[in-house]
């Protein structure tokens, strides 16, 4: 077993584990989105992996697949691979998230 401590790099995003095999590519980590911050700063985010996230603390609002959403503490999200999305922390508290990117090969 391998244990990593929660933390954040200089950009606020920390990959805790990565696991690649012939059939699966998984990345797992944490991020804090500060009040007023938008992710990405401009435009839309999209990636080849399916994104799963769990909101540890705080709240976000944004758009995914052209539909608005709001999430808060203890909510979980799933963004399908290739779906365009963005989020903003419109609150006055940091939003802490645990995320996982999963890609089947």
N, C-alpha and C positions, 0 to 999 in steps of 0.2 A: 504494500500500500504506500502511496505517496500523499503527503499532506502539504498544502500550500496555504499561507495566511492571506486573508483578504487584504487588499491594498489597492493603490492606484499609482499609475506612472505619471509622468509630467503632463500628459495629455488627458488624464482622468480615466483612461481605459487600461485595464490590466488583464492580460490573458493568463489565467491560472494554469490551465492544462491544454495540451493539444494531443490528439491521437489520430494517426493516419494508418489506414490499412488498405488492402486492395479493394475493400467494399465500402469503407466509411471514412469520412474526414470530419472530425469534431474539434471545435474550439470552445472553451468555456472560460468566462471571466467576469469582471465587475467594471462598472463605470458609475461616476457621479456626474449628474448634469446640474449645473449651478442655476440659481434663479435667473431668468432672462435669457439663458442660453438656448440656442436652436441647433438641432442635429439633423442633417448637416447645416452648416452656417447659412448656406444658400442652396436652392434647388432641391433635388430629391436624392434619397439614398436607395440603392438597389445592390443586391449581391447574389451570387450563385447558390449560396447556402440558404436553408430555411433557418429563420431566427426565432428562438424561444427566449423570452425574458420574464423575469419575476421582479416586481417592484418591491424592494425591501422597505423603502421609506420615501415619502413624497408623492408627487403627482406630475403627470405630463398630459399634454393634449397635442393632437396632430392630425395627420391624414395618412391613410394607407389604402392603396388601390382606389383612390378617388373618394374614399369615405372618411368623414371625420370620426375621431375617437377621443375619449378621455379615460385615463387610468390613474389609479392611486394605490396606496399601500396595500399589499397582499394580492393585487391583481396580477395575472399572467397574460402574456401576449404571444401570438404566433404570427409571424410575417412569412408567407410562402416565398420560396426562392423566386427571384425575379420581380416581386411586387414592389413598386415604388412607394416610398414612405418618408415621412419626416416627423419630427416631434419638437415641442418647445416646453420648457419649464416656465409656465406663466405664474407660478406661485412665488412666495417669498422664502421658500425652504429648499435646500438641495434635494435632489431626487437620486436615490441610490438604487442601482439595478444589478442583478445577476443575470448574465446573458449566456446563450449557447448558440453557436452556428453549427449546423449539421448538413453535410452534403454526402449523399449516396453516390458511389462511383459506378 
